[in-house]
Every structure is written in structure tokens, then in C-alpha cells.
Amino acid sequence: MRELTEKQMNKLKEHSKQHKGGMRGVHMRNMVKFMKEGMSFTVAHNKAKKLDKERENKSNNKNNVKKNKTMKKNNY
């Protein structure tokens, strides 16, 4: 893994203002990891967005399962 340049870090910090959790958020941590692996900002961002969407879908599916179990339990 390589270190990020000052320019890259500044761009990430500016971008982090648009995301929940700032630089500590999952999206930004993923971007930093991908960029340290050698990906460009754009490629890292697209990959992080894809992971965000997958995580959101997984979370929604868990909520739907809980809701369905509650409905069955209460005979709805």
C-alpha cells in the first residue's frame, strides 16, 4: 500500500463533508483504502458507492424480515 499525497488527502477531506461521519465514515474509510491500493479518486468513489448501496440493501432486507416476523407473530 502506498501513502496518499497531500493533494489527494485534501480532495478526500473536502469530499468527506458530503458524507455522514466525515472522514471517519464507512464511505470515506473505503475510499482511502482503495486509493492507497492505487485506485484513482473516481474509481475509489464508484467502488465505495457500490459498497454503500449493497450495505443499504442488506440493512433494508434485515428490517423487512424483522417486520414480517412481527406481523406474523401478531397475526396481521
N, C-alpha and C positions, 0 to 999 in steps of 0.2 A: 504494500500500500504506500502511496505517496502522500506527501503533505500538500495542502491546498495553498495557493498563492494568496497574497493579501487581497488582490482584486477579486478572486473567487469568493473569499470569505466575506468581503464587503457586499458582493452581489447576493450571497446567501442571507446575510443579516437583513438586507433590505427586503428581500423576498419573504423572510420569516414573519414580517409584520402582518402579512396577509393570512397567516395560519394560526390556529388555536395552539397555544403553548409556546409560541415563538420558536427560538432555536432548540428548545427542549422537546418540542412536539415530535410525534412519531414521523410525520411527513418530512420534517426538516432533518431529523436524525438519519432517515433513509437516504435523503438526498446527499448528505455529507458522506455517508458510507459509499454510495455509488460513485460520487465524484472522486473519492480517494482511490477507488478501484480503477479510475482512469476515464470514466464517462464524462461527457460534456454536461453542462448545466441543463440543456434541453432534454437530453436523453435521460439524465437522472431524474428530472422533474416528471417526465412522462411515466417512467417506471414507478416513481413514488405515488403518482396519481392513481395508477393502476392498482397498486397495493392498497391505497386508501379505499378505493371502490370495493375491492374484494373484502376488506375488513368491515366496511359498512354493510355489505350484503350479508356477511356471516352474522353480524350483530342483529340485523333485521330478522334473519331466519330464526335465531335463538329466541327473539322476542315473540315471534309468531308462534313458535312451538309452545312457549310458556302460556301464551294467551289461549291457544287451543286446548291445552290441558286444563286450564282454569274453567273454560267454558264447558268442557265435558264433565268436569267434577261437579259443576253447579247445574248440570242438566239443561244447558241452553241449546 
